[in-house]
């Protein structure tokens, strides 16, 4: 069982219904939405996504940057949790999940596109605070 199957709202079924040829466009829309909802705009992220769209992957430098940002936000979430600041913990966790969604997408060259979509969708749902936005995006690609 893939972890996307744990999400409510028929998300796994929708992921499996996205036509193979539409997966890159779906990933692009998913990452753009995650960036907006989680407010993780940066020139480095824009550059990494441009590289992915043009070459199917981002440079090692870009991937390393995103990995370090994920780790920093995960650490921040842990520290906030230990201090009892639940609001900041959730914010850091959601930002980490947003960057992880981006990381999965830009580091997808050697993976099956459907697997990349499943992983990205799972992280996007966590970053966006639920499945509503993800379902809306996926539904646009299902015929």
Phi and psi restraints in degrees (value plus and minus 20) as a CYANA .aco file:
   2 UNK   PHI    -108.4   -68.4
   2 UNK   PSI     126.1   166.1
   3 UNK   PHI     -81.9   -41.9
   3 UNK   PSI     -42.4    -2.4
   4 UNK   PHI     -84.8   -44.8
   4 UNK   PSI     -43.7    -3.7
   5 UNK   PHI     -89.8   -49.8
   5 UNK   PSI     -34.0     6.0
   6 UNK   PHI    -100.5   -60.5
   6 UNK   PSI     -34.5     5.5
   7 UNK   PHI     -97.3   -57.3
   7 UNK   PSI     121.5   161.5
   8 UNK   PHI     -97.7   -57.7
   8 UNK   PSI     152.5   192.5
   9 UNK   PHI      63.2   103.2
   9 UNK   PSI      -4.1    35.9
  10 UNK   PHI      50.4    90.4
  10 UNK   PSI       5.3    45.3
  11 UNK   PHI     -79.9   -39.9
  11 UNK   PSI     -65.4   -25.4
  12 UNK   PHI     -80.5   -40.5
  12 UNK   PSI     -60.6   -20.6
  13 UNK   PHI     -83.6   -43.6
  13 UNK   PSI     -61.6   -21.6
  14 UNK   PHI     -84.5   -44.5
  14 UNK   PSI     -63.2   -23.2
  15 UNK   PHI     -77.1   -37.1
  15 UNK   PSI     -64.4   -24.4
  16 UNK   PHI     -90.2   -50.2
  16 UNK   PSI     -37.9     2.1
  17 UNK   PHI    -111.1   -71.1
  17 UNK   PSI     -31.2     8.8
  18 UNK   PHI     -88.0   -48.0
  18 UNK   PSI     103.8   143.8
  19 UNK   PHI     -78.5   -38.5
  19 UNK   PSI     122.7   162.7
  20 UNK   PHI     -70.8   -30.8
  20 UNK   PSI     -63.5   -23.5
  21 UNK   PHI     -87.7   -47.7
  21 UNK   PSI     -37.5     2.5
  22 UNK   PHI    -115.5   -75.5
  22 UNK   PSI     -25.4    14.6
  23 UNK   PHI     -79.1   -39.1
  23 UNK   PSI     -66.5   -26.5
  24 UNK   PHI     -78.6   -38.6
  24 UNK   PSI     -63.1   -23.1
  25 UNK   PHI     -86.3   -46.3
  25 UNK   PSI     -58.7   -18.7
  26 UNK   PHI     -83.3   -43.3
  26 UNK   PSI     -63.7   -23.7
  27 UNK   PHI     -82.1   -42.1
  27 UNK   PSI     -60.6   -20.6
  28 UNK   PHI     -82.8   -42.8
  28 UNK   PSI     -63.5   -23.5
  29 UNK   PHI     -88.1   -48.1
  29 UNK   PSI     -59.4   -19.4
  30 UNK   PHI     -81.7   -41.7
  30 UNK   PSI     -67.6   -27.6
  31 UNK   PHI     -86.7   -46.7
  31 UNK   PSI     -58.1   -18.1
  32 UNK   PHI     -82.3   -42.3
  32 UNK   PSI     -61.1   -21.1
  33 UNK   PHI     -86.4   -46.4
  33 UNK   PSI     -62.1   -22.1
  34 UNK   PHI     -82.3   -42.3
  34 UNK   PSI     -62.1   -22.1
  35 UNK   PHI     -80.2   -40.2
  35 UNK   PSI     -63.7   -23.7
  36 UNK   PHI     -88.2   -48.2
  36 UNK   PSI     -69.4   -29.4
  37 UNK   PHI     -85.4   -45.4
  37 UNK   PSI     -63.9   -23.9
  38 UNK   PHI    -106.2   -66.2
  38 UNK   PSI     -24.4    15.6
  39 UNK   PHI      33.3    73.3
  39 UNK   PSI      36.8    76.8
  40 UNK   PHI    -135.1   -95.1
  40 UNK   PSI      19.9    59.9
  41 UNK   PHI     -87.8   -47.8
  41 UNK   PSI     118.3   158.3
  42 UNK   PHI    -184.9  -144.9
  42 UNK   PSI     134.0   174.0
  43 UNK   PHI     -81.9   -41.9
  43 UNK   PSI     -53.6   -13.6
  44 UNK   PHI     -86.8   -46.8
  44 UNK   PSI     -59.4   -19.4
  45 UNK   PHI     -88.6   -48.6
  45 UNK   PSI     -62.5   -22.5
  46 UNK   PHI     -79.0   -39.0
  46 UNK   PSI     -63.3   -23.3
  47 UNK   PHI     -84.3   -44.3
  47 UNK   PSI     -63.5   -23.5
  48 UNK   PHI     -82.4   -42.4
  48 UNK   PSI     -62.1   -22.1
  49 UNK   PHI     -89.4   -49.4
  49 UNK   PSI     -54.4   -14.4
  50 UNK   PHI     -83.9   -43.9
  50 UNK   PSI     -64.8   -24.8
  51 UNK   PHI     -79.6   -39.6
  51 UNK   PSI     -63.6   -23.6
  52 UNK   PHI     -81.9   -41.9
  52 UNK   PSI     -65.4   -25.4
  53 UNK   PHI     -83.7   -43.7
  53 UNK   PSI     -57.5   -17.5
  54 UNK   PHI    -101.0   -61.0
  54 UNK   PSI     -54.2   -14.2
  55 UNK   PHI    -142.2  -102.2
  55 UNK   PSI     -26.3    13.7
  56 UNK   PHI      66.3   106.3
  56 UNK   PSI     -22.8    17.2
  57 UNK   PHI    -180.2  -140.2
  57 UNK   PSI     143.8   183.8
  58 UNK   PHI    -121.5   -81.5
  58 UNK   PSI     142.9   182.9
  59 UNK   PHI     -83.7   -43.7
  59 UNK   PSI     138.8   178.8
  60 UNK   PHI     -79.5   -39.5
  60 UNK   PSI     -57.1   -17.1
  61 UNK   PHI     -82.0   -42.0
  61 UNK   PSI     -64.9   -24.9
  62 UNK   PHI     -85.7   -45.7
  62 UNK   PSI     -62.4   -22.4
  63 UNK   PHI     -85.3   -45.3
  63 UNK   PSI     -59.3   -19.3
  64 UNK   PHI     -83.5   -43.5
  64 UNK   PSI     -59.5   -19.5
  65 UNK   PHI     -81.6   -41.6
  65 UNK   PSI     -67.8   -27.8
  66 UNK   PHI     -84.7   -44.7
  66 UNK   PSI     -61.7   -21.7
  67 UNK   PHI     -78.4   -38.4
  67 UNK   PSI     -61.0   -21.0
  68 UNK   PHI     -88.3   -48.3
  68 UNK   PSI     -54.9   -14.9
  69 UNK   PHI     -89.2   -49.2
  69 UNK   PSI     -60.4   -20.4
  70 UNK   PHI     -78.1   -38.1
  70 UNK   PSI     -69.1   -29.1
  71 UNK   PHI     -81.4   -41.4
  71 UNK   PSI     -60.5   -20.5
  72 UNK   PHI     -83.7   -43.7
  72 UNK   PSI     -64.4   -24.4
  73 UNK   PHI     -89.0   -49.0
  73 UNK   PSI     -56.0   -16.0
  74 UNK   PHI     -83.1   -43.1
  74 UNK   PSI     -62.6   -22.6
  75 UNK   PHI     -83.8   -43.8
  75 UNK   PSI     -64.2   -24.2
  76 UNK   PHI     -78.3   -38.3
  76 UNK   PSI     -62.3   -22.3
  77 UNK   PHI     -81.2   -41.2
  77 UNK   PSI     -62.8   -22.8
  78 UNK   PHI     -82.6   -42.6
  78 UNK   PSI     -66.1   -26.1
  79 UNK   PHI     -82.6   -42.6
  79 UNK   PSI     -64.2   -24.2
  80 UNK   PHI     -83.4   -43.4
  80 UNK   PSI     -58.2   -18.2
  81 UNK   PHI     -84.1   -44.1
  81 UNK   PSI     -62.9   -22.9
  82 UNK   PHI     -84.6   -44.6
  82 UNK   PSI     -51.5   -11.5
  83 UNK   PHI    -103.8   -63.8
  83 UNK   PSI     -28.4    11.6
  84 UNK   PHI      64.2   104.2
  84 UNK   PSI      -7.2    32.8
  85 UNK   PHI    -113.2   -73.2
  85 UNK   PSI      65.3   105.3
  86 UNK   PHI     -84.9   -44.9
  86 UNK   PSI     -58.5   -18.5
  87 UNK   PHI     -82.0   -42.0
  87 UNK   PSI     -66.2   -26.2
  88 UNK   PHI     -89.4   -49.4
  88 UNK   PSI     -53.7   -13.7
  89 UNK   PHI     -80.2   -40.2
  89 UNK   PSI     -68.3   -28.3
  90 UNK   PHI     -83.2   -43.2
  90 UNK   PSI     -61.9   -21.9
  91 UNK   PHI     -80.8   -40.8
  91 UNK   PSI     -66.7   -26.7
  92 UNK   PHI     -85.0   -45.0
  92 UNK   PSI     -60.5   -20.5
  93 UNK   PHI     -82.0   -42.0
  93 UNK   PSI     -65.7   -25.7
  94 UNK   PHI     -84.6   -44.6
  94 UNK   PSI     -58.9   -18.9
  95 UNK   PHI     -85.8   -45.8
  95 UNK   PSI     -61.1   -21.1
  96 UNK   PHI     -81.2   -41.2
  96 UNK   PSI     -61.6   -21.6
  97 UNK   PHI     -86.5   -46.5
  97 UNK   PSI     -55.7   -15.7
  98 UNK   PHI     -83.4   -43.4
  98 UNK   PSI     -67.3   -27.3
  99 UNK   PHI     -86.4   -46.4
  99 UNK   PSI     -53.8   -13.8
 100 UNK   PHI     -86.4   -46.4
 100 UNK   PSI     -58.7   -18.7
 101 UNK   PHI     -79.0   -39.0
 101 UNK   PSI     -65.1   -25.1
 102 UNK   PHI     -84.1   -44.1
 102 UNK   PSI     -63.4   -23.4
 103 UNK   PHI     -80.3   -40.3
 103 UNK   PSI     -65.3   -25.3
 104 UNK   PHI     -78.9   -38.9
 104 UNK   PSI     -61.4   -21.4
 105 UNK   PHI     -88.7   -48.7
 105 UNK   PSI     -67.3   -27.3
 106 UNK   PHI     -97.3   -57.3
 106 UNK   PSI     -33.0     7.0
 107 UNK   PHI    -133.1   -93.1
 107 UNK   PSI      20.6    60.6
 108 UNK   PHI    -124.2   -84.2
 108 UNK   PSI     -15.7    24.3
 109 UNK   PHI     -73.6   -33.6
 109 UNK   PSI     -60.6   -20.6
 110 UNK   PHI    -119.7   -79.7
 110 UNK   PSI      -8.1    31.9
 111 UNK   PHI    -132.7   -92.7
 111 UNK   PSI     136.3   176.3
 112 UNK   PHI     -82.3   -42.3
 112 UNK   PSI     107.6   147.6
 113 UNK   PHI     -74.3   -34.3
 113 UNK   PSI     -58.4   -18.4
 114 UNK   PHI     -85.4   -45.4
 114 UNK   PSI     -57.0   -17.0
 115 UNK   PHI     -85.0   -45.0
 115 UNK   PSI     -62.0   -22.0
 116 UNK   PHI     -80.6   -40.6
 116 UNK   PSI     -64.4   -24.4
 117 UNK   PHI     -82.2   -42.2
 117 UNK   PSI     -65.2   -25.2
 118 UNK   PHI     -78.5   -38.5
 118 UNK   PSI     -68.2   -28.2
 119 UNK   PHI     -84.4   -44.4
 119 UNK   PSI     -64.2   -24.2
 120 UNK   PHI     -84.0   -44.0
 120 UNK   PSI     -61.4   -21.4
 121 UNK   PHI     -82.3   -42.3
 121 UNK   PSI     -63.5   -23.5
 122 UNK   PHI     -80.1   -40.1
 122 UNK   PSI     -67.9   -27.9
 123 UNK   PHI     -86.8   -46.8
 123 UNK   PSI     -57.5   -17.5
 124 UNK   PHI     -83.2   -43.2
 124 UNK   PSI     -60.6   -20.6
 125 UNK   PHI     -81.0   -41.0
 125 UNK   PSI     -60.4   -20.4
 126 UNK   PHI     -88.1   -48.1
 126 UNK   PSI     -60.8   -20.8
 127 UNK   PHI     -87.3   -47.3
 127 UNK   PSI     -53.9   -13.9
 128 UNK   PHI    -112.8   -72.8
 128 UNK   PSI     -19.0    21.0
 129 UNK   PHI      57.9    97.9
 129 UNK   PSI       0.5    40.5
 130 UNK   PHI     133.5   173.5
 130 UNK   PSI    -199.5  -159.5
 131 UNK   PHI    -114.1   -74.1
 131 UNK   PSI     -28.3    11.7
 132 UNK   PHI     -74.0   -34.0
 132 UNK   PSI     -72.1   -32.1
 133 UNK   PHI     -85.8   -45.8
 133 UNK   PSI     -57.2   -17.2
 134 UNK   PHI     -86.3   -46.3
 134 UNK   PSI     -64.8   -24.8
 135 UNK   PHI     -80.1   -40.1
 135 UNK   PSI     -62.4   -22.4
 136 UNK   PHI     -79.4   -39.4
 136 UNK   PSI     -62.5   -22.5
 137 UNK   PHI     -86.9   -46.9
 137 UNK   PSI     -70.5   -30.5
 138 UNK   PHI     -80.4   -40.4
 138 UNK   PSI     -61.1   -21.1
 139 UNK   PHI     -80.5   -40.5
 139 UNK   PSI     -49.7    -9.7
 140 UNK   PHI     -84.8   -44.8
 140 UNK   PSI     -41.1    -1.1
 141 UNK   PHI    -123.3   -83.3
 141 UNK   PSI     -28.1    11.9
 142 UNK   PHI    -110.5   -70.5
 142 UNK   PSI     107.7   147.7
